[in-house]
Amino acid sequence: MNDSPAPSTPEPPVCPHATPHEAAPAAPAPELFTWEFASDPYPAYAWLREHRPVHRTALPSGVEAWLVTRYGDARQALADARLSKNPANHAESPHAKGKTGIPGERKAELMTHLLNIDPPDHTRLRRLVSKAFTPRRVAEFAPRVQELTDRLIDGFIEEGKADLIHDFAFPLPIYAICDLLGVPREDQDDFRDWAGMMIRHGGGPRGGVARSVKKMRGYLAELIHRKRENPGDDLISGLIRASDHGEHLTENEAAAMAFILLFAGFETTVNLIGNGTYALLRHRERRAELQASLDAGESALLATGLEELLRFDGPVEMATWRYATEPLTLGGEEIAAGDPVLVVLAAADRDPERFTDPDTLDLARSDNQHLGYGHGIHYCLGAPLARLEGQTALATLLRRLPDLRLAEEPTDLRWRGGLIMRGLRTLPVEFEPGNRSGKSDALSTL
């Protein structure tokens, strides 16, 4: 979820070619948003970085938006207060109405969340929810994440095969974020069903996403009422207590906050685990390095490796929508007030002007100020939890399934359609059948 104060790190060098681009090249621009593009968008993004770094294009929905592909321009755009997160600033045409943001959120009155608002409301709401993602709170949650990880692996380890998306990467963050929010265990499978419909990106029945959002909205409203009468030590109860003590959090804001934490907090982690595991299976030498490091009880390569997997093929392809509140110049292009702007994180994080050998997976990369979790005031609020889940998932998979391998050719795998997220539909794997007795705290010795 791209939202939170960016960590204190040295400013990277300014991208030397983030200047007005030269005359349009003779070669035609690559075709975007096809199935072939979804499988490997990086060659097209390289072309755009070189020739049209800030590129206006028609999206599959029909909405026209600017794509920002160079690191320097991307970092500037992510922190530019003139690029608002509020959809009210979109000068949308009638045919584009309602085609930005998360499907169904407008009708379900779930718009007032961190991804759709600017300061001062953003500052107020962020302050309330940030307490749930402190390093101490996340560290306290680590045993539960490990328990969930082992339980999910127990569910398929005796079979010798699994779909790591459906059986592992998808349920792990769903159950984790439900626990954090305070959703009772007996209701969490309903959330899993609703969330599954929401991330199909057009692969389900017509109107299925909107119906799932509506059901989730109704459930959250009911849960907020129950938590007010019987609060617990969870995030929703904390939001209610803050509201009751004068923080002025409306019921719609509380429901919208819970909704976006669930939506953004689980799909990004699904893709982080899925994309990361896939990259390791495709790069056997890197996987062997990481496995050897874990076997030696070391943690450094796991930490830098996760950051490299975020940079190399991260879970968020484009940052969520921004809208120009006034005319501005970006990468040599004149952006009009009301124009939508999409920062292409996947392109920026492969910019050779910022990263040495950007198309190479280097798990020990040290200078890695990637934009996978955003930048500025909308830096991902849940990044500490996502990192914990990602490290726990990868370490446990490599320890308990040391001979893990792809069960299909990479060319047979399909990526989910969609604009913002990047993730596989399935990840079929094989391994020697094991037993449940092999589980333990994978990170306890690191």
ZAZAKE-207897 format. One line per 5 residues: number of its first residue (from 1); their letters; for each residue y, x, z of C-alpha. Coordinates in steps of 0.5 Angstrom, whole numbers. Example, Ala and Ser with C-alpha at 12.3 -4.5 7.8 and 13.67 -1.06 7.14 Angstrom:
2
1	as	-9 25 16  -2 27 14;
This chain:
446
1	mndsp	0 0 0  6 4 -2  11 3 4  13 8 10  17 13 11;
6	apstp	15 19 7  12 25 11  17 31 12  15 36 7  19 41 3;
11	eppvc	23 38 -3  19 40 -10  22 43 -15  26 39 -20  23 37 -26;
16	phatp	26 42 -31  25 37 -37  27 31 -34  33 30 -39  35 26 -44;
21	heaap	29 26 -49  29 29 -56  29 24 -62  23 20 -63  17 24 -66;
26	aapap	14 22 -72  7 21 -69  6 14 -67  6 12 -60  -1 11 -57;
31	elftw	-4 4 -56  -3 2 -49  -7 -3 -44  -13 -3 -49  -20 -2 -46;
36	efasd	-21 5 -48  -14 6 -45  -17 3 -38  -23 8 -39  -18 14 -40;
41	pypay	-11 13 -40  -9 20 -38  -8 23 -46  -4 17 -47  0 18 -41;
46	awlre	1 26 -43  4 23 -50  9 19 -46  11 25 -41  12 29 -47;
51	hrpvh	16 24 -52  18 18 -49  18 20 -41  22 13 -40  19 8 -45;
56	rtalp	20 1 -45  14 -3 -47  11 -10 -47  6 -11 -42  0 -15 -43;
61	sgvea	3 -21 -40  9 -21 -45  14 -18 -40  18 -12 -42  19 -7 -37;
66	wlvtr	20 1 -37  15 6 -36  17 12 -32  12 18 -33  15 25 -31;
71	ygdar	14 27 -24  22 28 -23  24 22 -26  18 18 -22  20 21 -15;
76	qalad	28 19 -17  26 12 -18  21 11 -12  27 13 -8  33 10 -12;
81	arlsk	36 4 -8  39 1 -14  32 -1 -16  30 -7 -12  23 -9 -10;
86	npanh	26 -16 -9  24 -21 -15  30 -25 -15  33 -19 -18  29 -19 -24;
91	aesph	33 -22 -30  27 -25 -33  26 -30 -39  23 -37 -38  16 -34 -41;
96	akgkt	16 -28 -36  17 -33 -30  12 -32 -25  8 -26 -28  10 -20 -24;
101	gipge	8 -19 -17  1 -21 -14  -2 -28 -17  -1 -34 -13  4 -31 -8;
106	rkael	10 -35 -10  6 -42 -9  3 -40 -3  10 -38 0  7 -31 1;
111	mthll	13 -27 -2  17 -25 4  13 -18 5  14 -11 5  13 -10 -2;
116	nidpp	18 -15 -4  24 -14 0  29 -9 1  33 -7 7  35 -9 12;
121	dhtrl	29 -14 12  25 -9 10  27 -4 16  26 -10 21  19 -12 18;
126	rrlvs	17 -5 17  19 -3 25  14 -9 27  8 -7 23  8 1 24;
131	kaftp	6 1 31  -1 -1 28  -1 5 24  1 11 29  -4 17 29;
136	rrvae	-6 15 36  -8 8 34  -12 10 27  -16 16 31  -18 10 36;
141	faprv	-20 6 30  -25 12 28  -31 10 31  -31 3 28  -30 6 21;
146	qeltd	-36 10 22  -40 5 25  -38 0 19  -40 6 14  -47 7 17;
151	rlidg	-48 0 17  -47 -1 10  -51 5 8  -57 3 12  -56 -4 8;
156	fieeg	-59 0 1  -61 7 3  -69 5 3  -68 2 -4  -66 9 -7;
161	kadli	-61 5 -11  -54 2 -10  -48 -1 -13  -43 4 -9  -37 -1 -11;
166	hdfaf	-40 -8 -9  -45 -5 -3  -40 0 0  -33 2 -3  -31 -6 -3;
171	plpiy	-34 -8 4  -32 -2 8  -24 -3 8  -25 -11 8  -28 -11 15;
176	aicdl	-24 -5 17  -17 -9 16  -20 -15 18  -22 -12 25  -15 -9 25;
181	lgvpr	-11 -16 24  -16 -19 29  -20 -24 24  -26 -26 28  -33 -23 25;
186	edqdd	-35 -30 24  -30 -31 19  -30 -24 15  -35 -26 10  -30 -31 8;
191	frdwa	-24 -26 7  -29 -22 3  -30 -27 -2  -23 -29 -3  -21 -21 -3;
196	gmmir	-27 -21 -9  -24 -26 -13  -17 -23 -12  -19 -16 -15  -23 -19 -21;
201	hgggp	-16 -18 -25  -18 -24 -30  -25 -23 -29  -27 -30 -25  -26 -37 -27;
206	rggva	-19 -39 -29  -14 -40 -23  -19 -37 -18  -14 -32 -16  -9 -37 -14;
211	rsvkk	-14 -41 -11  -16 -36 -6  -9 -34 -4  -8 -41 -2  -14 -41 2;
216	mrgyl	-12 -35 5  -5 -37 6  -8 -43 10  -13 -39 14  -8 -34 16;
221	aelih	-3 -40 18  -9 -43 23  -10 -36 25  -3 -35 27  -3 -41 31;
226	rkren	-10 -39 35  -7 -32 36  -1 -35 39  -5 -39 44  -10 -34 46;
231	pgddl	-7 -27 44  -11 -21 43  -10 -13 42  -10 -14 34  -4 -13 29;
236	isgli	-3 -21 28  -2 -22 36  2 -16 36  7 -19 31  7 -26 35;
241	rasdh	9 -22 41  14 -19 37  17 -25 35  17 -29 41  21 -23 44;
246	gehlt	27 -24 40  25 -20 33  26 -26 29  19 -26 25  18 -33 22;
251	eneaa	11 -36 21  12 -35 13  14 -27 15  8 -27 19  3 -30 14;
256	amafi	6 -26 9  5 -19 13  -2 -20 14  -3 -22 7  0 -16 4;
261	llfag	-4 -11 9  -10 -14 7  -9 -14 0  -6 -8 -1  -10 -5 5;
266	fettv	-17 -6 2  -16 -5 -6  -13 1 -5  -18 4 -1  -24 1 -5;
271	nlign	-21 5 -11  -20 11 -7  -27 11 -5  -30 9 -12  -26 14 -16;
276	gtyal	-27 19 -11  -34 19 -11  -34 18 -19  -30 24 -20  -35 28 -15;
281	lrhre	-41 26 -19  -38 28 -25  -36 35 -23  -42 38 -20  -39 44 -18;
286	rrael	-34 41 -14  -38 36 -10  -43 42 -8  -37 46 -5  -35 40 -1;
291	qasld	-42 39 1  -43 46 3  -37 46 7  -39 39 11  -46 42 12;
296	agesa	-42 48 15  -38 44 20  -32 45 17  -26 40 15  -21 43 11;
301	llatg	-24 42 4  -25 35 6  -18 34 8  -15 38 2  -20 35 -3;
306	leell	-18 28 -1  -11 29 -3  -14 32 -9  -18 26 -11  -12 22 -10;
311	rfdgp	-8 26 -15  -13 27 -20  -15 20 -21  -12 16 -15  -13 8 -13;
316	vemat	-6 6 -15  -4 7 -23  3 4 -22  7 3 -16  9 -4 -15;
321	wryat	15 -7 -19  22 -5 -18  28 -9 -21  35 -5 -23  41 -8 -19;
326	epltl	46 -5 -23  46 -1 -30  43 6 -29  41 12 -33  33 15 -32;
331	ggeei	30 20 -36  36 19 -41  35 12 -42  40 7 -40  37 1 -36;
336	aagdp	40 -5 -36  41 -9 -29  35 -14 -28  30 -10 -32  23 -9 -29;
341	vlvvl	21 -1 -28  14 1 -27  13 8 -24  7 11 -27  4 15 -21;
346	aaadr	-2 17 -25  2 20 -30  7 23 -26  1 26 -22  -2 30 -28;
351	dperf	5 33 -30  4 40 -32  11 41 -30  10 40 -23  2 41 -22;
356	tdpdt	-1 48 -24  -7 46 -29  -6 38 -27  -13 36 -31  -17 40 -27;
361	ldlar	-20 38 -20  -19 43 -15  -21 41 -8  -17 47 -5  -11 45 -8;
366	sdnqh	-5 47 -3  1 45 -6  0 38 -7  6 33 -6  2 28 -10;
371	lgygh	6 21 -11  -1 17 -10  2 14 -4  9 13 -6  15 16 -4;
376	gihyc	21 14 0  22 8 5  16 5 1  11 10 2  5 7 4;
381	lgapl	5 4 11  -3 4 11  -4 12 9  -7 14 15  -12 9 15;
386	arleg	-14 10 8  -15 17 9  -19 16 15  -23 11 11  -24 16 5;
391	qtala	-26 22 9  -31 18 13  -34 15 7  -34 21 3  -37 25 8;
396	tllrr	-42 20 10  -45 19 3  -45 27 2  -49 28 8  -54 22 8;
401	lpdlr	-55 22 1  -55 29 -1  -58 28 -8  -53 22 -10  -53 21 -18;
406	laeep	-50 17 -23  -55 12 -25  -51 10 -32  -48 14 -37  -40 15 -36;
411	tdlrw	-39 12 -42  -43 5 -40  -38 4 -34  -32 -1 -34  -26 0 -31;
416	rggli	-22 -7 -28  -17 -9 -32  -10 -10 -29  -3 -6 -29  -2 -4 -22;
421	mrglr	-9 -1 -19  -14 3 -22  -22 2 -20  -29 2 -23  -32 -5 -24;
426	tlpve	-39 -2 -21  -41 5 -20  -49 5 -20  -52 11 -17  -59 13 -15;
431	fepgn	-62 17 -10  -68 19 -6  -70 13 -1  -68 15 6  -69 11 13;
436	rsgks	-64 9 18  -65 14 23  -61 19 19  -54 16 21  -50 20 26;
441	dalst	-42 21 27  -41 25 20  -34 27 22  -36 29 30  -37 36 28;
446	l	-31 37 24;
